[in-house]
Amino acid sequence: MFNWGLIAVYAARALALLTAIPFHEAAHAWASDKLGDPTAKLCGRLSLNPARHFDLLGALCMLLVGFGWAKPVPIAATTNFRHPRRDMALSAAAGPAANFILAYVGVVLYKLVYYLAPDTFFWWFLYTVLLTMVQVNLMLAVFNLLPVPPLDGSRIFNLLLPRRLYFSIMRYERYIMAALFLLLWVGVLDGPLSVLFSWALSALNWATGYIEFFLLMVAL
């Protein structure tokens, strides 16, 4: 007998691979192009086509564990940005922002299905897919905002650091990345990430509270 709940989760992960990650990377490319660096655009990365951003290991991780990544978007910050550190921070912030937007849309659809759809298998399946999509997009956004190289949050946080210290940290990006994945593997970051995820989910629930208010007004 099929485990439809598990199938719904894997379906949502596949959809996330086709939407959440391409939106994230295309947002980086769009922001960098608007800020003066067309490198990513010229490389074909200003696209929602998942194939343009595909990374085999990242795709497998997304399908198997619900968290993945794509090929890094090329950015020639020192060559094309007028204000390299500021513009790099803005282009980095665009990726998580895209995932927050997708998560917001997902919560709206999820609530509409939850409150209005009939209690049938199809709508239950869609409800589970939407919930998982929201969780995946939120986790991508929250995780990428951690102020640790090579994550997007490091580009934003480093805007506050002295220039010399910023470039000193970036020299050790590979080693910091290895340490980050080790901490993830042993579960050290599970607690902090869960707290941040809960805050983000609560914020989205509050930001979409007008749905419950509107439905309540209609019911009166």
Backbone as JSON, one array per atom type, in Angstrom:
{
  "sequence": "MFNWGLIAVYAARALALLTAIPFHEAAHAWASDKLGDPTAKLCGRLSLNPARHFDLLGALCMLLVGFGWAKPVPIAATTNFRHPRRDMALSAAAGPAANFILAYVGVVLYKLVYYLAPDTFFWWFLYTVLLTMVQVNLMLAVFNLLPVPPLDGSRIFNLLLPRRLYFSIMRYERYIMAALFLLLWVGVLDGPLSVLFSWALSALNWATGYIEFFLLMVAL",
  "N": [[0.84, -1.2, 0.0], [0.49, 2.24, -0.81], [2.33, 4.89, 0.7], [0.92, 7.7, 1.0], [1.35, 10.13, 2.23], [4.14, 10.3, 2.45], [4.76, 10.23, -0.26], [3.64, 12.65, -1.06], [5.36, 14.42, 0.25], [7.8, 13.93, -1.1], [7.01, 14.7, -3.64], [6.62, 17.41, -3.23], [9.25, 18.16, -2.64], [10.43, 17.69, -5.11], [9.08, 19.62, -6.62], [10.06, 21.86, -5.32], [12.69, 21.72, -6.09], [12.38, 22.43, -8.7], [11.38, 24.97, -8.54], [11.88, 26.58, -6.07], [14.74, 26.64, -5.8], [15.63, 27.49, -8.46], [14.31, 30.05, -8.49], [15.61, 31.29, -6.37], [18.32, 31.42, -7.27], [18.0, 32.79, -9.71], [17.09, 35.2, -8.75], [19.38, 36.21, -7.49], [20.91, 36.62, -9.83], [19.33, 38.48, -11.19], [19.33, 40.68, -9.42], [22.08, 41.31, -9.29], [22.52, 42.02, -11.94], [20.89, 44.31, -12.18], [22.28, 45.93, -10.49], [24.53, 46.49, -11.87], [26.26, 44.47, -12.74], [26.46, 42.3, -15.28], [27.29, 39.68, -15.46], [26.21, 37.15, -14.53], [23.81, 37.14, -15.96], [24.75, 37.08, -18.61], [25.82, 34.57, -18.58], [23.64, 33.01, -18.7], [22.14, 32.68, -16.39], [20.09, 34.24, -15.49], [17.4, 33.15, -15.31], [14.5, 31.05, -15.01], [14.65, 28.48, -15.62], [15.25, 25.32, -14.48], [17.39, 23.72, -15.33], [19.44, 25.43, -15.93], [20.62, 26.02, -13.56], [21.37, 23.72, -12.38], [22.76, 21.39, -10.12], [24.17, 18.34, -9.51], [24.68, 16.92, -7.04], [23.51, 18.7, -5.21], [20.87, 18.61, -6.09], [20.17, 15.93, -5.58], [20.38, 15.91, -2.79], [18.31, 17.65, -2.16], [16.07, 16.15, -2.96], [16.31, 13.87, -1.35], [16.72, 14.65, 1.37], [15.46, 17.06, 1.67], [16.77, 19.47, 1.51], [18.78, 21.45, -0.5], [21.01, 22.66, -3.1], [22.27, 24.87, -5.71], [24.31, 25.48, -8.65], [26.78, 27.95, -7.97], [26.02, 31.39, -8.52], [27.71, 33.33, -10.89], [29.47, 36.26, -10.1], [30.95, 39.33, -10.74], [32.07, 41.19, -8.71], [34.06, 43.1, -7.88], [34.77, 44.15, -10.28], [32.54, 45.16, -11.71], [30.56, 46.22, -9.98], [29.51, 49.3, -8.57], [29.66, 49.98, -5.9], [31.2, 47.7, -4.39], [31.04, 46.01, -1.94], [28.59, 46.76, -0.74], [26.77, 46.35, -2.88], [27.19, 43.68, -3.38], [26.16, 42.62, -1.05], [23.46, 43.31, -1.35], [22.76, 41.89, -3.67], [23.17, 39.34, -2.71], [21.2, 39.19, -0.73], [18.94, 39.03, -2.26], [18.39, 36.38, -3.02], [17.5, 34.77, -0.66], [15.29, 36.46, -0.18], [13.64, 35.93, -2.37], [12.9, 33.31, -1.78], [11.46, 33.72, 0.59], [9.3, 35.12, -0.46], [8.11, 33.15, -2.1], [7.47, 31.34, -0.08], [5.59, 32.85, 1.31], [3.51, 33.08, -0.61], [2.94, 30.38, -0.74], [1.92, 29.9, 1.87], [-0.43, 31.4, 1.78], [-1.9, 29.99, -0.21], [-1.99, 27.52, 1.02], [-3.52, 28.06, 3.34], [-5.96, 28.77, 2.16], [-6.68, 26.36, 0.95], [-6.83, 24.79, 3.24], [-8.95, 25.94, 4.72], [-11.1, 26.14, 2.91], [-11.28, 24.07, 1.01], [-12.85, 20.96, 0.08], [-13.08, 17.96, 2.1], [-11.36, 15.82, 0.81], [-9.37, 13.24, -0.79], [-7.7, 14.26, -2.84], [-7.47, 17.05, -2.21], [-6.38, 16.9, 0.32], [-3.9, 15.78, -0.3], [-2.82, 17.86, -1.88], [-2.76, 19.84, 0.06], [-0.79, 18.81, 1.81], [1.43, 18.86, 0.11], [1.68, 21.65, -0.36], [2.21, 22.56, 2.25], [4.7, 21.35, 2.73], [6.19, 22.59, 0.72], [6.19, 25.23, 1.64], [7.7, 24.89, 3.99], [10.18, 24.03, 2.92], [10.99, 26.26, 1.37], [11.14, 28.22, 3.38], [13.13, 27.14, 5.02], [15.33, 27.17, 3.27], [15.62, 29.93, 2.95], [16.07, 30.84, 5.61], [18.34, 29.34, 6.38], [20.24, 30.22, 4.47], [20.59, 32.8, 5.28], [22.22, 32.75, 7.44], [25.1, 34.13, 9.0], [27.55, 33.1, 7.77], [30.3, 32.24, 5.8], [30.09, 30.12, 2.9], [27.57, 31.29, 2.69], [24.67, 33.32, 1.85], [24.06, 35.12, 3.86], [26.52, 35.81, 4.96], [27.61, 37.64, 3.19], [25.92, 39.76, 3.61], [26.18, 40.3, 6.38], [28.92, 40.82, 6.52], [29.11, 43.29, 5.48], [29.09, 45.01, 7.55], [31.55, 44.79, 8.68], [35.02, 45.81, 9.14], [36.93, 46.58, 6.19], [39.42, 45.22, 5.83], [39.21, 43.05, 7.62], [37.02, 41.77, 6.53], [37.94, 40.81, 4.0], [39.93, 39.15, 4.94], [38.5, 37.13, 6.22], [37.12, 36.04, 4.04], [39.15, 34.76, 2.7], [39.38, 32.33, 3.92], [37.16, 30.91, 3.23], [36.53, 28.36, 2.12], [37.36, 26.55, 4.12], [35.78, 27.34, 6.25], [33.3, 26.71, 5.2], [33.47, 23.91, 5.08], [33.6, 23.35, 7.82], [31.1, 24.28, 8.55], [29.32, 22.46, 7.28], [30.07, 20.18, 8.63], [29.19, 20.76, 11.23], [26.47, 20.85, 10.7], [26.09, 18.2, 10.03], [26.54, 16.79, 12.42], [24.54, 17.79, 13.92], [24.64, 20.12, 15.46], [23.65, 22.6, 14.76], [20.94, 22.28, 14.68], [19.14, 23.08, 16.72], [19.33, 26.05, 16.87], [18.58, 26.62, 14.18], [15.98, 25.58, 14.11], [14.66, 27.3, 15.87], [14.9, 29.77, 14.53], [13.51, 29.11, 12.21], [10.95, 28.67, 13.25], [10.32, 31.26, 14.14], [10.27, 32.6, 11.67], [8.16, 31.26, 10.41], [6.06, 31.92, 12.11], [5.98, 34.66, 11.65], [5.15, 34.72, 8.98], [2.65, 33.53, 9.25], [1.37, 35.48, 10.76], [1.52, 37.6, 8.89], [-0.23, 36.73, 6.96], [-2.6, 36.75, 8.2], [-4.86, 38.11, 7.5], [-6.41, 36.49, 5.93], [-7.83, 34.64, 7.57], [-9.27, 36.6, 8.95], [-10.83, 37.76, 6.89], [-12.34, 35.52, 6.06], [-13.75, 35.05, 8.4], [-15.31, 37.37, 8.54], [-16.91, 36.98, 6.3], [-18.32, 34.76, 7.09], [-19.92, 35.72, 9.1]],
  "CA": [[0.0, 0.0, 0.0], [1.29, 3.45, -0.94], [2.35, 5.88, 1.77], [0.66, 8.91, 0.24], [1.96, 11.25, 2.92], [5.54, 10.35, 2.04], [4.78, 10.59, -1.68], [3.38, 14.08, -1.13], [6.59, 15.11, 0.66], [8.77, 13.84, -2.19], [6.48, 15.52, -4.73], [6.91, 18.8, -2.86], [10.69, 18.37, -2.8], [10.7, 17.79, -6.55], [8.6, 20.94, -7.02], [11.01, 22.84, -4.77], [13.87, 21.66, -6.96], [12.02, 23.09, -9.96], [10.92, 26.34, -8.3], [12.55, 27.31, -4.99], [16.16, 26.85, -6.1], [15.77, 28.41, -9.61], [13.93, 31.4, -8.09], [16.69, 31.81, -5.51], [19.49, 31.75, -8.08], [17.63, 33.83, -10.68], [17.02, 36.46, -8.01], [20.78, 36.69, -7.41], [21.32, 37.09, -11.15], [18.56, 39.69, -11.5], [19.81, 41.78, -8.59], [23.44, 41.69, -9.7], [22.4, 42.7, -13.24], [20.34, 45.64, -11.92], [23.3, 46.71, -9.78], [25.61, 46.81, -12.78], [27.09, 43.33, -13.13], [25.67, 41.4, -16.13], [28.0, 38.4, -15.61], [25.28, 36.02, -14.39], [22.87, 37.21, -17.08], [25.45, 36.64, -19.81], [26.04, 33.13, -18.41], [22.36, 32.33, -18.79], [21.61, 32.36, -15.07], [18.89, 35.03, -15.24], [16.42, 32.25, -15.9], [13.81, 30.15, -14.09], [14.86, 27.12, -16.12], [16.06, 24.6, -13.48], [18.59, 23.15, -15.93], [20.51, 26.45, -15.94], [21.19, 26.13, -12.22], [21.42, 22.35, -11.87], [23.94, 20.77, -9.5], [23.71, 16.97, -9.27], [24.68, 16.61, -5.61], [22.51, 19.54, -4.57], [19.54, 18.11, -6.47], [19.94, 14.68, -4.85], [20.15, 16.24, -1.39], [16.97, 18.22, -2.07], [15.08, 15.07, -3.07], [16.45, 12.87, -0.28], [16.64, 15.19, 2.73], [14.66, 18.28, 1.69], [17.6, 20.68, 1.48], [19.76, 21.31, -1.56], [21.63, 23.88, -3.6], [22.52, 24.93, -7.15], [25.62, 26.04, -8.99], [26.88, 29.36, -7.56], [25.85, 32.4, -9.57], [28.95, 34.1, -11.04], [29.35, 37.7, -9.9], [32.22, 40.03, -10.8], [31.75, 42.33, -7.85], [35.09, 44.14, -7.87], [34.92, 44.71, -11.62], [31.35, 45.83, -12.26], [29.74, 46.93, -9.0], [30.01, 50.62, -8.21], [29.99, 49.84, -4.48], [31.28, 46.23, -4.37], [30.55, 45.32, -0.75], [27.16, 47.03, -0.58], [26.01, 45.72, -3.96], [27.28, 42.25, -3.17], [25.21, 42.31, 0.02], [22.11, 43.42, -1.9], [22.52, 40.75, -4.58], [23.08, 38.14, -1.87], [19.91, 39.21, -0.04], [17.85, 38.77, -3.21], [18.08, 34.95, -3.05], [16.57, 34.46, 0.43], [14.05, 37.22, -0.34], [12.8, 35.2, -3.32], [12.33, 32.15, -1.08], [10.43, 34.22, 1.5], [8.12, 35.44, -1.28], [7.49, 31.88, -2.46], [6.88, 30.79, 1.14], [4.39, 33.65, 1.58], [2.47, 32.62, -1.55], [2.58, 29.02, -0.33], [1.07, 29.96, 3.06], [-1.75, 31.88, 1.33], [-2.58, 28.87, -0.87], [-2.19, 26.49, 2.05], [-4.65, 28.44, 4.19], [-7.18, 28.7, 1.37], [-7.03, 24.94, 0.83], [-7.17, 24.28, 4.57], [-10.24, 26.44, 5.19], [-12.18, 26.15, 1.93], [-11.37, 22.88, 0.16], [-13.57, 19.81, 0.66], [-12.24, 16.95, 2.75], [-11.17, 14.7, -0.11], [-7.98, 12.82, -0.89], [-6.94, 15.19, -3.7], [-7.17, 18.29, -1.51], [-5.45, 16.56, 1.4], [-2.59, 15.61, -0.94], [-2.35, 19.2, -2.25], [-2.49, 20.5, 1.33], [0.5, 18.31, 2.28], [2.46, 19.38, -0.81], [1.85, 23.08, -0.1], [2.86, 22.71, 3.55], [6.11, 20.99, 2.57], [6.8, 23.64, -0.09], [6.43, 26.36, 2.54], [8.79, 24.52, 4.88], [11.43, 24.0, 2.16], [11.37, 27.63, 1.04], [11.55, 28.91, 4.6], [14.42, 26.62, 5.47], [16.35, 27.7, 2.36], [15.81, 31.35, 3.26], [16.65, 30.98, 6.95], [19.7, 28.8, 6.39], [21.14, 31.05, 3.67], [20.82, 34.08, 5.95], [23.24, 32.62, 8.5], [26.26, 34.96, 8.65], [28.7, 32.2, 7.68], [30.69, 31.96, 4.42], [29.81, 30.99, 1.74], [26.14, 31.56, 2.62], [24.31, 34.7, 1.5], [24.1, 35.95, 5.06], [27.87, 36.3, 5.22], [27.8, 38.84, 2.37], [25.16, 40.83, 4.23], [26.79, 40.59, 7.68], [30.27, 41.35, 6.33], [29.0, 44.7, 5.14], [29.3, 45.74, 8.8], [32.91, 44.57, 9.16], [36.08, 46.57, 8.47], [37.29, 45.99, 4.9], [40.53, 44.27, 5.98], [38.71, 41.85, 8.27], [36.12, 41.12, 5.57], [38.72, 40.04, 3.02], [40.65, 38.1, 5.67], [37.54, 36.03, 6.42], [36.8, 35.4, 2.76], [40.28, 33.9, 2.3], [39.2, 31.02, 4.55], [35.78, 30.53, 2.94], [36.42, 26.91, 1.92], [37.51, 25.86, 5.4], [34.59, 27.66, 7.03], [32.21, 25.94, 4.62], [33.63, 22.52, 5.52], [33.22, 23.31, 9.24], [29.65, 24.47, 8.61], [28.66, 21.2, 6.94], [30.35, 19.24, 9.72], [28.27, 21.12, 12.31], [25.15, 20.41, 10.27], [26.06, 16.74, 10.02], [26.45, 16.28, 13.79], [23.31, 18.3, 14.52], [24.87, 21.24, 16.37], [22.86, 23.75, 14.34], [19.52, 21.93, 14.61], [18.38, 23.91, 17.65], [19.21, 27.43, 16.39], [17.82, 26.67, 12.93], [14.58, 25.34, 14.43], [14.14, 28.53, 16.48], [14.78, 30.76, 13.46], [12.45, 28.64, 11.33], [9.68, 28.92, 13.94], [10.08, 32.71, 14.09], [9.9, 32.96, 10.31], [6.83, 30.71, 10.14], [5.11, 32.73, 12.87], [5.87, 35.94, 10.95], [4.32, 34.5, 7.79], [1.28, 33.29, 9.72], [0.83, 36.8, 11.11], [1.39, 38.4, 7.67], [-1.36, 36.23, 6.18], [-3.74, 36.67, 9.1], [-6.04, 38.71, 6.88], [-7.24, 35.43, 5.33], [-8.76, 34.24, 8.62], [-10.15, 37.73, 9.23], [-11.78, 37.88, 5.79], [-13.27, 34.38, 6.12], [-14.61, 35.26, 9.56], [-16.27, 38.41, 8.17], [-17.84, 36.39, 5.35], [-19.16, 33.79, 7.8], [-20.87, 36.42, 10.0]],
  "C": [[0.88, 1.25, 0.0], [1.19, 4.31, 0.33], [2.18, 7.25, 1.11], [1.23, 10.15, 0.91], [3.41, 11.43, 2.51], [5.67, 10.73, 0.57], [4.55, 12.08, -1.86], [4.62, 14.88, -0.75], [7.62, 15.09, -0.46], [8.32, 14.65, -3.4], [6.78, 16.99, -4.47], [8.4, 19.11, -3.0], [11.07, 18.5, -4.26], [10.24, 19.14, -7.07], [9.53, 22.04, -6.52], [12.27, 22.89, -5.62], [13.63, 22.42, -8.25], [11.61, 24.55, -9.77], [11.77, 27.09, -7.29], [14.01, 27.63, -5.33], [16.35, 27.74, -7.33], [15.39, 29.85, -9.27], [15.03, 32.06, -7.27], [17.88, 32.27, -6.36], [19.19, 32.84, -9.1], [17.52, 35.19, -10.0], [18.4, 37.05, -7.8], [21.2, 37.32, -8.73], [20.62, 38.4, -11.51], [19.09, 40.88, -10.71], [21.19, 42.24, -9.02], [23.41, 42.43, -11.04], [21.89, 44.13, -13.03], [21.36, 46.54, -11.22], [24.55, 46.97, -10.62], [26.5, 45.68, -13.23], [26.27, 42.34, -13.96], [26.28, 40.0, -16.27], [27.05, 37.21, -15.56], [24.28, 35.98, -15.54], [23.51, 36.69, -18.36], [25.75, 35.14, -19.77], [24.74, 32.33, -18.45], [21.71, 32.02, -17.47], [20.41, 33.23, -14.68], [17.72, 34.3, -15.88], [15.78, 31.41, -14.8], [13.88, 28.71, -14.58], [15.76, 26.36, -15.15], [17.37, 24.06, -14.04], [19.76, 24.13, -15.91], [21.24, 26.52, -14.6], [21.53, 24.77, -11.61], [22.79, 21.96, -11.31], [23.5, 19.38, -9.04], [23.62, 16.65, -7.79], [23.62, 17.42, -4.87], [21.1, 19.08, -4.86], [19.21, 16.83, -5.71], [19.65, 14.95, -3.38], [18.75, 16.84, -1.2], [15.91, 17.12, -2.08], [15.11, 14.14, -1.86], [16.23, 13.44, 1.12], [15.89, 16.51, 2.81], [15.46, 19.56, 1.75], [18.67, 20.49, 0.42], [20.3, 22.66, -2.0], [21.83, 23.77, -5.1], [23.95, 25.39, -7.38], [25.66, 27.5, -8.53], [26.71, 30.29, -8.75], [27.13, 33.22, -9.68], [28.69, 35.6, -10.93], [30.75, 38.32, -9.89], [32.09, 41.33, -10.02], [32.78, 43.45, -7.96], [35.25, 44.82, -9.22], [33.75, 45.6, -12.02], [30.5, 46.59, -11.25], [30.36, 48.28, -8.67], [30.44, 50.65, -6.74], [30.04, 48.34, -4.19], [30.68, 45.56, -3.15], [29.05, 45.53, -0.56], [26.33, 46.28, -1.63], [26.08, 44.2, -3.87], [26.3, 41.81, -2.09], [23.77, 42.33, -0.51], [21.8, 42.25, -2.83], [22.43, 39.45, -3.8], [21.72, 38.05, -1.19], [18.76, 38.84, -0.96], [17.44, 37.3, -3.23], [17.13, 34.54, -1.93], [15.25, 35.22, 0.32], [13.1, 36.51, -1.29], [12.15, 33.99, -2.65], [11.26, 32.58, -0.07], [9.15, 34.56, 0.73], [7.38, 34.17, -1.67], [6.81, 31.24, -1.24], [5.59, 31.54, 1.49], [3.24, 33.21, 0.68], [2.0, 31.23, -1.16], [1.67, 29.01, 0.89], [-0.33, 30.43, 2.69], [-2.53, 30.73, 0.7], [-2.92, 27.77, 0.13], [-3.4, 26.8, 2.92], [-5.97, 28.36, 3.42], [-7.65, 27.25, 1.2], [-7.52, 24.4, 2.17], [-8.6, 24.68, 4.98], [-11.39, 26.2, 4.21], [-12.35, 24.85, 1.14], [-12.16, 21.77, 0.85], [-12.6, 18.77, 1.21], [-12.16, 15.7, 1.87], [-9.69, 14.39, -0.22], [-7.15, 13.81, -1.7], [-6.54, 16.42, -2.93], [-6.26, 18.05, -0.32], [-4.04, 16.43, 0.85], [-2.0, 16.98, -1.29], [-1.98, 19.99, -1.0], [-1.11, 20.1, 1.86], [1.64, 18.83, 1.42], [2.73, 20.85, -0.52], [2.57, 23.32, 1.22], [4.35, 22.41, 3.44], [6.85, 22.04, 1.75], [7.11, 24.87, 0.76], [7.64, 26.08, 3.43], [10.14, 24.56, 4.16], [11.9, 25.41, 1.85], [11.83, 28.41, 2.26], [12.91, 28.45, 5.08], [15.56, 27.12, 4.58], [16.66, 29.16, 2.69], [16.54, 31.53, 4.58], [18.1, 30.51, 6.97], [20.67, 29.71, 5.64], [21.4, 32.41, 4.31], [21.77, 33.96, 7.13], [24.5, 33.37, 8.08], [27.56, 34.16, 8.58], [29.05, 31.99, 6.21], [30.52, 30.48, 4.1], [28.34, 31.36, 1.62], [25.87, 33.04, 2.35], [24.41, 35.63, 2.7], [25.47, 36.52, 5.36], [28.15, 37.56, 4.42], [27.08, 40.03, 2.97], [25.83, 41.27, 5.54], [28.16, 41.26, 7.51], [30.27, 42.81, 5.88], [29.28, 45.58, 6.36], [30.73, 45.65, 9.3], [33.9, 45.52, 8.48], [36.55, 45.83, 7.22], [38.39, 44.93, 5.03], [40.07, 42.96, 6.59], [37.8, 41.07, 7.32], [36.91, 40.25, 4.6], [39.55, 38.95, 3.7], [39.75, 36.89, 5.88], [37.28, 35.3, 5.13], [37.92, 34.52, 2.24], [40.11, 32.48, 2.82], [37.8, 30.45, 4.29], [35.61, 29.02, 2.81], [36.47, 26.14, 3.23], [36.29, 26.11, 6.29], [33.4, 26.87, 6.53], [32.27, 24.49, 5.06], [33.21, 22.37, 6.98], [31.72, 23.45, 9.4], [28.91, 23.16, 8.33], [28.92, 20.13, 7.99], [29.4, 19.5, 10.89], [26.85, 20.7, 11.98], [25.02, 18.9, 10.4], [25.88, 16.17, 11.44], [25.26, 16.87, 14.54], [23.46, 19.49, 15.45], [23.96, 22.42, 16.04], [21.36, 23.48, 14.32], [18.67, 22.85, 15.49], [18.22, 25.34, 17.17], [18.39, 27.55, 15.11], [16.32, 26.47, 13.18], [13.93, 26.59, 15.02], [13.91, 29.59, 15.4], [13.64, 30.4, 12.5], [11.08, 28.93, 11.96], [9.33, 30.4, 13.94], [9.6, 33.13, 12.71], [8.5, 32.47, 9.97], [5.76, 31.51, 10.88], [4.89, 34.09, 12.2], [4.99, 35.8, 9.71], [2.87, 34.25, 8.17], [0.61, 34.61, 10.11], [0.58, 37.65, 9.86], [0.24, 37.95, 6.79], [-2.62, 36.1, 7.05], [-5.01, 37.27, 8.53], [-6.95, 37.66, 6.26], [-8.27, 34.95, 6.35], [-9.76, 35.35, 8.92], [-11.23, 37.86, 8.15], [-12.81, 36.75, 5.83], [-14.24, 34.49, 7.29], [-15.7, 36.29, 9.25], [-17.34, 37.85, 7.22], [-18.82, 35.47, 6.06], [-20.2, 34.47, 8.69], [-22.13, 36.89, 9.28]]
}
